Amino acid sequence: MINIIRIKKALFYAYHGALEEEQSIGGKFEADVDIYTSFAEAAKDDNLHETINYVSVYKFINELVHEKKYSLIETLATVIADRLLAKYPQILKVAVRVRKNTVPIGGVIDCVEAEVIKEHGE
């Protein structure tokens, strides 16, 4: 059985961007993570230790968002996906979306988003 654990709109203030100002002033970023796994046993036993703890996943993503400045949200999304797959062998597949809410494009938009979908072995 495949189940999905979703973290939606995790909000971070970080210093990513291609422009020097973005990396010095910073801005708001959001991340959504869809974790494809099986939590059938955890649900049957009502046992947190038999599933992926989304609190620890959030804390891990928070560390990744702040450990380094990236020029591209595409890179950040890829790093998050790769590192989650490496840290949690129970994850069969992961989809990571990173949104940048303050975008210096000279126009009005809500946000820009990059998505990475990866499975073990990719």
N, C-alpha and C positions, 0 to 999 in steps of 0.2 A: 504494500500500500504506500502511495506517495501522499504526503501531507505538506502543507505550506505554513511556515511561521513568517509573518510579515511584520517588519518594523517600518512604520510610515512617518515621514516628515520629521526625522531626527534632525534637530537644528544645531548648527555649529557656527561660531564666529571664527573665521580662519583667514589665512593670508595667501590665497591661491589666485593666479591670474597671469596672463602674458605681459601685462603692463607693470612697470615698476611701482606705480601708485597703488595698484591692487595688492601687491605683495607687502607694501608698507602700511597702508591704511586698513586693509582687510575688508571683509564683507560677510554677509550671511550666506550660508550654504545649507542645503537640506540633503538628506540621503534617505532613500527607500531601499530596503533590502528584503527580497523574497527568498527564503531559505526552503529548498525542497529537501525533505527528509521523511522519515517515518517516525511518528510519535505514537503509534498504536499501543505499544507496550506501556509507555509512560501514561497514556490516557487510561488504559485498563487498570494500571496499578496506582494511578494518581500520584506519580513519583517524579519529581523534578529531575532527579539524577539519571533518568532514563530518556531524557530529551535534551534539546539544546536550550540552554538558559539564555533567553533574550536579553536579560540584564547584562550578562557578561559579554554578549555580542555587541550591545550598545557601547559598553565601556571600551571594548577592543577597537571599534570603529572610531570612537572619540580619540583614542591614542593615535590611530593612523592618520586622522585628519589633521592632527596637530604636530606630528613628528617631523614633518618636512613640508616645505612650500613647493607646490607644483604649478607649472605654467598652464596646464590643461586639466579641466575637469574630467576629460577622457582618461587621463593618466591616473587621477585619483580614484575613479570608479574601477579601473582595472586593478590597481593595487589593492583596494578593498576586497574585490572578488577573489583575487589570487590568494591573499593572506587568510581570508575566511576559509577557503577550501583547504589550505595547508594546516590551519589550526584545528579545524573541526572535521574529522574524517567522517562523521555521520551525515555531513551535507553532501547530497547527491548532485545537486545543481543549485546555483545561486544567480539571482538577477539583482544587480546593483544599479540604482539610478542616483546620480548626483546632480542637484540643481543649484545653479548660481542665481541668486535673487537680485544682486546689484550688478547690472551688466552695462559697461560703458560703450554703447553702440551708437549713441546719437539719436536714438529713437525711443519709443515707448513700447516695452514688452514686459510681460509678467516675470519671465525667467528663461534661462537656457538650461537644457538638461542633456546629460550623456548617460547612456545605458550600456551595461556590459552583462552578458549572460554567459556563464561558464559552467562546465561540468568537470568532475574529477577526470584527470588525464589530458586536459586541454592545455 
